[in-house]
Amino acid sequence: MFNTRKWSVLLISALLMAALALSVSAQESITLTVWDNFTRDAEQAMIVELHAQFVAEHPEVHIVRISYDTSSLTDLLPLSLASEGGPDVVMINQGFANMGALVEAGLLLPLNDYADQFGWWDRYGMGLHTRNMWSADGTQFGGDTLYGVSNTAEVVGVFYWRSDFEELGLSVPQTLEEFETVLAALHDAGKTPIVFGSLDGWPAIHTLGAIQHSYGTREEADAFTFRYEGGTYATEANLLGAQTMVDWVNAGYFSPGFEGMDYDNATTGAFLNHEGAMWITGSWMAGGISQELGEDQVGFFLVPPAEAGAAPLNVGGVGLGYGIRSTSANPDLAAEYIDLMTSADAGALLLEYGYLPAVAVESDSITEGTLTADVIAAWNTISGADAVGHYWDWTVPDIAAYIQELLAGVTTPEAFIETVEAEYRAAE
Amino acid sequence: MSAPAQHSRSWRPFGQRWQAYLLILPGVTLYALFVLVPIINTARYSFYDWTGFSEPTNPGLQNYAEMFRDPDFWRAIGNNAFFVIFYTLIPILLGLFLASILTRGRLRGMTIFRAGLFIPQVMSPVVVGIIWRWLFTLDGPINIFLESIGIQGRAWLGDFAWSRLAVGSVGSWVEYGLCMVLFIAGAQAIDEELYDAARAFGANRWQEFRYVLLPGLRQQILVAFVLTFIAALRVFDLVYVLTSGGPGKTTLVTSLLIYDEAFNRNRAGYASAIAVAIGVIILVVSGSVYWIQQRQAAEEEQ
């Protein structure tokens, strides 16, 4: 009885002291709040490792990191950046409705000085930086002021089952014509040439975009996306691409019932179960595929250009960019954080976790003939040639609905181009 | 005039009334903070050009003017109206049918049937959406069944002609449980003597339904109507998961349009205008139902 009371007094004073100690250390430490979109379990380990490096250099810093899936993050950013005590470092999606609107509202810090100081310009080519750049008033996409630095990259290309190509003696096509020969050969052999599902809408943007990029030029794609002078969707390339995709639908080159297949379950499942030979989608699936099937069974190549030897323009880009809230109390620290997260070291780590890093990494450690090697080779090809194209929905958010109409034959390729162009003009 | 005796009994000293207000204060505060203030703000923002985080500019009626010209708005309203058939009419009919069976029969295991039939109503719409997405695929169970009876299957959710019907029928599947439970509860309150009397006069099952059950459930039917009608007008999650408004814009509903305008296009002012329009429609319809209800109650008292 007596002891209990004594112990409780001791315990309470111990707790009080601990609380006191905590509050003292809290006063001395700086809190850096980070919002990102690394939500998967495997990614936690990667971030923890990088954070340990950061805190080792800055013991006074306490990092509070909150991760959201991309669409929640996108929805939450405007209000949180506008509020006092919002996050210091945030990942921002590109495009007019996202980064553009935030820049226009003055919520993001221009990063040009930091980019000079830390050498961020050399992380990757200017063609990629442009996606995170705006005029200071946020009206001109692809302007001269940097607002984000990305750590991941992505390219839409073709995953293919090597066994199907070996069986039919096919090789990786170098032109769109050769690609169509491959499609016909697979179809004749009774296989579904391309696994595809358009129920979610956005995968159709990637597939159609990939085919249109094959006909298109960098200048046209940039002018449309950044709304430069003369930018238009009504190009010869886009019409040819739309017609080609419709031809492929009519030829039965896509999964039967593709209009009712979603991406995460139906389409992904169909490719992993080898219900089709190829799948036109983003490099972000490489990690998942090699986890399920290993590194040897599936390869990756770029959608080839329409003309032999032309620049291999392909849909792709950099992932969400790290930016800094304009009213952050610790912008220098935030910049150091971004520097670490986009460094070559971080890139090597990203690669380990199945990501394609935006920054160039040593590829010595990667075995030839693996899926990872294919994806990196594809990325290096277009990144080096400054041939990374664009996602059309950045500029025309409703385009997926119009592509569904195109693929269902509800509208003609000509009318489709007109509709998209009208929407593009209307939003000017 | 001297106050009648009853009045003095219902009269409350000021102190007690003050206490009553104090008791409802927390509830009213929360309601005001999270319901009234946002509603007022939405109405206010609907008169401005507003991105959702910038300063509202350019006050005027331009959002409403644009709304009336916007083909997407009319299409979405049309789809909501179409979904009223599936969210309101079919569930009420199905609920009446099930209630008439489940209350009159004396089957063993009736509770299990009732519980089982109610399950779709309590499931998360996202779960429902994911399940039905799979059921509706080209090689899914629905098509396997249809093909076994000689009907050609199709990718229902991605089909321009059938997607609305497919999404709508999932709505019926979700909503009928609510109607059924409301009607069963109402039916149990109907005096057994009415049935006995009906039978004594030689009424068959249909006549029992028509002249005993249906009039007895009038209040419940009105309640079910209001609840499911509101559900049909504000449906979001189910359509978002099933089709996101596609293919094309065939299943676009107003709530999806509001979401798209507010979050994907940063046009919160315009989105607010659409929200206000939907709010007014819901208010008018539930108001008229309330009015009908009051009139009926008054008639019954006479």
Chai-1 contact restraints between the chains, C-beta under 6 A:
chainA,res_idxA,chainB,res_idxB,connection_type,confidence,min_distance_angstrom,max_distance_angstrom,comment,restraint_id
A,D75,B,F263,contact,1.0,0.0,6.0,A-B,restraint_1
A,P78,B,G52,contact,1.0,0.0,6.0,A-B,restraint_2
A,P78,B,F53,contact,1.0,0.0,6.0,A-B,restraint_3
A,L79,B,F53,contact,1.0,0.0,6.0,A-B,restraint_4
A,A82,B,F53,contact,1.0,0.0,6.0,A-B,restraint_5
A,A97,B,N264,contact,1.0,0.0,6.0,A-B,restraint_6
A,A97,B,R265,contact,1.0,0.0,6.0,A-B,restraint_7
A,A97,B,N266,contact,1.0,0.0,6.0,A-B,restraint_8
A,A101,B,T51,contact,1.0,0.0,6.0,A-B,restraint_9
A,A101,B,N266,contact,1.0,0.0,6.0,A-B,restraint_10
A,A105,B,F53,contact,1.0,0.0,6.0,A-B,restraint_11
A,A105,B,S54,contact,1.0,0.0,6.0,A-B,restraint_12
A,L199,B,L157,contact,1.0,0.0,6.0,A-B,restraint_13
A,L199,B,G158,contact,1.0,0.0,6.0,A-B,restraint_14
A,G201,B,S244,contact,1.0,0.0,6.0,A-B,restraint_15
A,G201,B,G246,contact,1.0,0.0,6.0,A-B,restraint_16
A,P256,B,L138,contact,1.0,0.0,6.0,A-B,restraint_17
A,G257,B,L138,contact,1.0,0.0,6.0,A-B,restraint_18
A,G257,B,A155,contact,1.0,0.0,6.0,A-B,restraint_19
A,E259,B,A155,contact,1.0,0.0,6.0,A-B,restraint_20
A,E259,B,G158,contact,1.0,0.0,6.0,A-B,restraint_21
A,E259,B,P247,contact,1.0,0.0,6.0,A-B,restraint_22
A,G260,B,T137,contact,1.0,0.0,6.0,A-B,restraint_23
A,G260,B,L138,contact,1.0,0.0,6.0,A-B,restraint_24
A,G260,B,A155,contact,1.0,0.0,6.0,A-B,restraint_25
A,G260,B,L157,contact,1.0,0.0,6.0,A-B,restraint_26
A,G260,B,G158,contact,1.0,0.0,6.0,A-B,restraint_27
A,D262,B,R133,contact,1.0,0.0,6.0,A-B,restraint_28
A,A266,B,T137,contact,1.0,0.0,6.0,A-B,restraint_29
A,P397,B,N264,contact,1.0,0.0,6.0,A-B,restraint_30
A,A401,B,G246,contact,1.0,0.0,6.0,A-B,restraint_31
A,A401,B,G248,contact,1.0,0.0,6.0,A-B,restraint_32
A,A401,B,K249,contact,1.0,0.0,6.0,A-B,restraint_33
A,Q404,B,G246,contact,1.0,0.0,6.0,A-B,restraint_34
A,Q404,B,P247,contact,1.0,0.0,6.0,A-B,restraint_35
A,Q404,B,G248,contact,1.0,0.0,6.0,A-B,restraint_36
A,E405,B,G248,contact,1.0,0.0,6.0,A-B,restraint_37
A,A408,B,F160,contact,1.0,0.0,6.0,A-B,restraint_38
A,V410,B,F160,contact,1.0,0.0,6.0,A-B,restraint_39
